[in-house]
Amino acid sequence: MTTKIQTQPNRAAFDVRSAQDLRSEFAKNPQEGLKAAAQQFETLFLQMVMKSMRDTVPDDGMMSSDQSKFYTSLLDQQMAQTLATSGKGVGFAKLIEQQLGRSLGATAGEAAASGTASGVADNLPLAVPDGRHLQYKTVLSGLPTSAAYQKSDVSVAPAATREAPASAKEFVNRVWPHAVEASRSTGVPPQFLVGHSALESGWGRAEIRHGDGSSSFNLFGIKAGKNWSGQTVESATTEYVDGKPRQVVERFRAYGSYEEAFRDYANLLRNSSRYSAVIGSQDGAEFAKRLQQAGYATDPAYADKLSQIINGPVLKQALIG
């Protein structure tokens, strides 16, 4: 079964596996591979446009920092990919596909017949992380060669002291697109939302589960109050009373997907007056502090724990792959 990677707008833009997937797709189905490559080129073009637009905005405000610039660049990557793969872009991908489709011919056919990602497949535009920026290169006929395009000045936070575990990287890749959508409706940077879900779910390893072991997809530990009419699941949890931890069993909301969970979480922040101060938070520590002040959790150290994840090396390393 052929995986049509160009129809996956919800894939994390920084997922480095997309390069290998693109090669494999081209070897199996040259026409679909060409379409995917063209969409990746449009993604790059849109990123350059977004960067040019952001460069016109003063960045010396109170909230401006290397970290905020880095995360903004990640958000721009995801937005550019979503636009290019959803058919709502500028039409650049379609033009490339039409022009190069005429010359695809025998070369692509030979590559597909050989069952390898050689020939034209080796010359697709690939995103290659090099530690500080993403390089895009292509030697497709009629397009710039070598490292002709290069996103070379993405502001990156200082290198982390340790590499993020594979489980953290997989978790971030899984939830990032949904965090981006939730960010649009709350004004809270997506990395803050990912950090919050990581804290509540133990990076996905301690998700609240049904009795049969299936996931409730509740990554934020949201309880099922009297007004909740959806599915529920009971689970043991720790609550703090007078500063002392107690094990209790509570009813939590259950969802059908992570997308639904992030959407409900965003609705909770937007529609509840108690979280009005949280909406639009642009500083990680402040976001965590306001959540705790609003009564999101009873743990007296909750804000510190969340802030450490948001500003810590594991999340940063997981985001950059």
Secondary structure, DSSP 8 states (H G I E B T S, - for coil): ----GGG-TTS-TT-THHHHHHHHHHHH-HHHHHHHHHHHHHHHHHHHHHHHHHHTS---STT--HHHHHHHHHHHHHHHHHHHHTT-S-SHHHHHHHHHHTTTHHHHHHHHHHTSS-GGGGGS-EEEE-SSSEEEE---TTS--SS-EEE---------SS---HHHHHHHHHHHHHHHHHHHHH-S-HHHHHHHHHHHHTTTTT--B-TTS-B----S--B--TT--S-EEEEEEEEEETTEEEEEEEEEE--SSHHHHHHHHHHHHHH-GGGTTTTT--SHHHHHHHHHHTTS---TTHHHHHHHHHTSHHHHHHHH-
